[in-house]
Amino acid sequence: MTTAEHELRWAGQRVDAIAPGSLPGLARLSNLVRSVRTPEFEGVTFHEVLTKSALNHVPATSAMLPGEWTINPYRGCTHACAYCFARPSHEHLGLDLGADFDRQIVVKVNLAEVLRRELATKRVLPDRVAFGTNTDPYQRAEGRYALMPPVIDALTGARVPFSILTKGTVIRRDLARLAAAARHVNVELGLSIPFVDETLQRTLEPGAPSTAARLDTLRAMRAAGFAPTVFLAPILPHLTDGQEQLDTTIGALAEAGAAHVLPTPLYLIRGVKELFFTWLRRWYPEQVPAYAELYDSGSRLPRAYRDAVRARVDRALRRHGLPIPDDTTEDKFALLGKRRPEPGPSQPTLF
């Protein structure tokens, strides 16, 4: 199928005339261009919008990435991870954090154009831009929309450093471009690989690439000249936090080329906790009482439990010759926001 034929087929799937009231959040998308469905993404609707801004400056008072600059090409994510911390962001559109987050995907089709304009007019450019702090920039839709290549080029041209955190294998398409960018600006790559149990992965992250595919992507990042960071997140109580399990997982990460591993125990915010427990009741009902006790007082595991898991992680890291993270925080957002001294272009740092 030619590109033109593919585009025509895609355009033929328009579903702009959605029944009134079926998606109340769309009323807030005043910049909606069209909504489309296609057999290639069964059950998924893409809402193509004209964004007014590309760069998002996180307020200094925010508990998550204070003062950072971020770019989010998409809202919602077809990875459909039951534990995803970004799910509540869909509620700002009047959509739910469950099925809507997985299947109603907002696509900022003019992102690169807006970014180029912002970079050209800002008196002070961001000192760094982070991708993947909300939804994945390399989810499956990126294979169709290809928003990232011109965005990478725009940041590189403006000499703005950037980091990318993903669990999507689509990033392999852009590794040559990213390696070229790294010759001019600091580029940091990270991959989310929480476990190597494929059965667990298929039920908990049903729309995400397999663990094997992500390990291959890690090898490709290393081969492209990067020193990738792996987010071992989330570590699941009683399911992936045993010493033998962590040794196996971290050993696989080391073999595949991880330069750094950042561990994060399972964090369950409002709404996401209920969704995760639905998954737990279906697949591991015997664990429900233990999880109910562990998360009885909030979103985090008890400190003593987290410390015990961290000690096991550190033992596994030492065994496989990987550095021990020098920041003790378990907050994924905070870890993404940490900076280290700028390296040479062939030695990306941690996020």
N, C-alpha and C positions, 0 to 999 in steps of 0.2 A: 504494500500500500504506500503510495506516495505521500509526501507531507501535505500537499494540497487536499488529497482525498481524505487523509486522516483529519485535517482541520474541518472539512465539510461534514464528515461523520460526527465530529464532536459538536459542531454548531447545530446539527440536526437534533441534538438531544436537549434543546432548551426547554426548561420547565418554568418559565417566568410566571405563568398564570397559576401560581400555587393557591390552593383554596384559602379564602380569607379565614384568618384565625388559626390556621394549621401551624404556622411558625410566627408567633407574635413578634419575635425579635427582629424579623426582617423589616418591620416598620421603622426600625432605628437605622437601617442601612440605607440612608437617603442617597448614598453614592453607589448603589447597586447597579451594575451594568447588565448582568444576566445571571440566571441560575441554570446550571446544566447537570444532566445525568448522562452516564454512558455505561454500556455493558462492561467496560474495562474496570469500572469501580462499582460493582453491584451494591445497591443500597445506599450509595453515597451521593449527596448533592453538593456541588461546588457553587458557591455564591461569589461571583467575580465582582470586585468593588474597585473604585478609584479612590485610593487612599489620599488623605490630605497631608500626611506626614510620614516619613520613613524612620527618622531617628526619634527614639523615645528616651527622654532623660528621666531617670528614676530619681524622685525627690531625695534629698539628703536625709530627710527624716524617716524614710522608709526602712522597715526592718529587713527588706530583701534587696540586696545590691544597691545600697544607698549611694547616690551620686553617679551611678554607672550610666552608660549609654547602651541601648539595646536596639536591635532590629528584629521584627517578627514578620516574616513574609506571609504567614498563615495564622488563622485562628481556628482552633479545633485540630484534631489529629487522628488519622486513621490507624495509628499503631494500636489504639484502643487499650492501652495499659490500665488495668483496674486500679493501680495505685497512683496514677499521674497527679502531681500536685497542681497542674495548670487547669484542671477541669472546672473549678469554680469560676474561672474567667469567662466561661461561656454564658454564665448567668447574667452578665452585664448586657448581653444581647437579648435577654428574655428567653434564652434557650436553656435546656437542662444540661446538667453536668454528666449525664449518663450517655444514652444513645445519641443525643444531639451532638455532643462533643465529638463522638466517633464518626458521625455520618453527615453533619452539617458543617462543611468546611468553608471558611471565608478566605478568599484568595485576593491579595493586593496586586492586581495585574500591572499597575503602573509604578510599582515600587522603585525600580531602578531610575526611572525618569525623575521621580520626586526626590530621591536620594541625591542624584547629581545636582539638582537645583539647590538643595539644602547645603551641600558641601561647597558649592560655588558662592553662596551668599553669607555663610556663617563667618563672623569675624574671628571666632576662636573655634577651631575644630576639636572634636572629641579626642581625648588622649587614647581611647580604646573603645571598640564596639564589640558587644557580646551577642552571639547568636545562640539560640537553644535555651534561653533562660525561661521561655514560656513554652511554646510548642516547637516541634522539631522542624528546622528549615529543610531537612532532607527526608521528610516523609515521602510516601509513594507519589503524592501529587506533584512533587518537584520534578519527577521524571517526565511529566507532561508539560508543566508550565515553565520550567527552566528559569525561575526568577533569580537564582543565585549567581550564575556567571556574570551578568552585567553589574550586579551589586558588588561582587568581588573586584571587578575591574574598576568600579567607581571609587571604592575605598583605597585600592592600591594606587590609583592615579592621584588621589588626594593625600597619600602617605599617611593614612589612618590605620593603626594596628587593629587587629580583630582576632577574636576567638570563636570557634565553632564547637558546640557540643551536640552530638547526634547519636542516634542508634540506627540511622538509615544508611543502607548500602549505596544509595544513589550518589553519595559524596564521592565515590570512586570515579564517577564521570568527570569530576572537577579537580582531581588530584594534580594533574599536570598544571592546570591554571593556578592552583593554590601554591604549588612549588615555585612557579614563576613569580607569584606575588611575594613569596617569602624572601626573594632576593632583594626586595625593595622595602619591605615593611615586616614587622613582627607578626607572624601568623601562628596561632596556637590551635591544635586540633585535639578534640576529646571525643571519646566513644563511651556510650553507656552499655555495659555488659554486666548485669547483676548476678548471673549464675550460668552454669553450663548444662543444666538439666533441661533437655529439649522438651520433655513432656510438660514440665512446669512452665517453660517459656510459651508453649503453644496455648495454654489455657489462660495464663495471666497477661500475656502480651499478644493476643491473637492476630493482630494486624501488623506486627513488627517483623523484621527479618529474623531468621533463625539465628541461634547463637553461633552455629558454624559459619554462617554468612558474615556475621559481625567479626568473628575472629579472622576470617579471610580479609575483611576490610581493614582490620588492625594491621595485618601483615602488609597490605598495600600502602597504608599510610607510612609505615616504617620504610618500605622500599622507596617511597617517594622522597625520603630525606627528612621526615618529621620524627619527633620524639613524642609520640602520642600519650596523653593521659587517659586512663580508663576510670570511669566512675563506677565503682562497685556499689551500685545503688538501684533498688534498695536491698539490703541484707534482711532476709525474712526470718523472724524468730522461729526456731524449731524446724525450719524447712531448709534453710541454706546457711545457718550460722554455726554449724558444728565445725570443730577443728579439721576433721578429715575433708568435709565439704569445702571449706575455705582453702585448704591446701590444694585441692584439686582445681578449684576455679582459678586461684591466683597463679598456680603453675601453668595453666593453659594460657593465661594472659601474658605471663612472662615469656613463654615459648613463642607466642604470636607477635611479640615486639612491644609490649607496653613499657614505657619508660617510667611512668608513675602510676600508682593506683590510689584512688581516694575513696575510702569506705564511707557509706552512709546507711545506718540502720533505717528500717521502714518508718516513715513519718506519715501519719494519717490525719489530715485536716478535716474539718467539717464537710460533710457530704461525701468526700472521698472515703472516709472511714466506713460509712454505710455501704457504699458500693463494693469496697474490698471485702467486707464481711459477707456480702451476698456471694461473692466468688468463693470465699473460704467455706461457707456452709455447703456449697455445692461440691467442691473438690476435696476439702480436708475437714469434714465436719468434726472429727475427733479433736481438732486444734481450736475450735471455737471457744471453749471455756478458758483455755490458757491465754488466748489473745484478748478475750474480754477482760481478764484480770490485768494483763500487761498494759492495756490501753484504757483502763478504767478512769484514770485521772486526767486524760488529755490526749494530745496528738503524738507525744514522744514516749519512747520506752523509758522505764525507770533508769536513773543514772547508773546504778550498780550493774544493771543488765547491759547497758551500752558500754560500760567500761570493760566488762568481761568479754564482750564481742570484740572490742577494739584490741584487747590483748591477744586474742586468737588471730586476728588479722595481722597484727604486727609480727607474730611468730611466723606466720606463713610468708609474709613479705621478706623477712630475713632469710628464711629457708631458700627462697627462690632468687635471692640477690637483688631485690627491689628496695628502693629507699623508703624509709618510714616517713610519712607526712609529718612536717614539723608544726602544722597547725592542728590543734586538737578539736576544733569545732566539727560537729557532724552535720551542720546545716549546709545543704547543697548550694543554696543561694550564696551564702557567705564564702564558701570555697570557690565558687565561680568568680567572686569579686576580688579575691586576693591576687595581688600582683607581686612579681619578683623582678629583680634587675633585668633590664632588657638584654637578651642574649644576641649572639650573632644570628644572621638569618637562617642558618642551617640547624639551629638549636632552639626550637620553641620552648617556652617555659610552661609551667603550670598555669591554669586559668587564674 
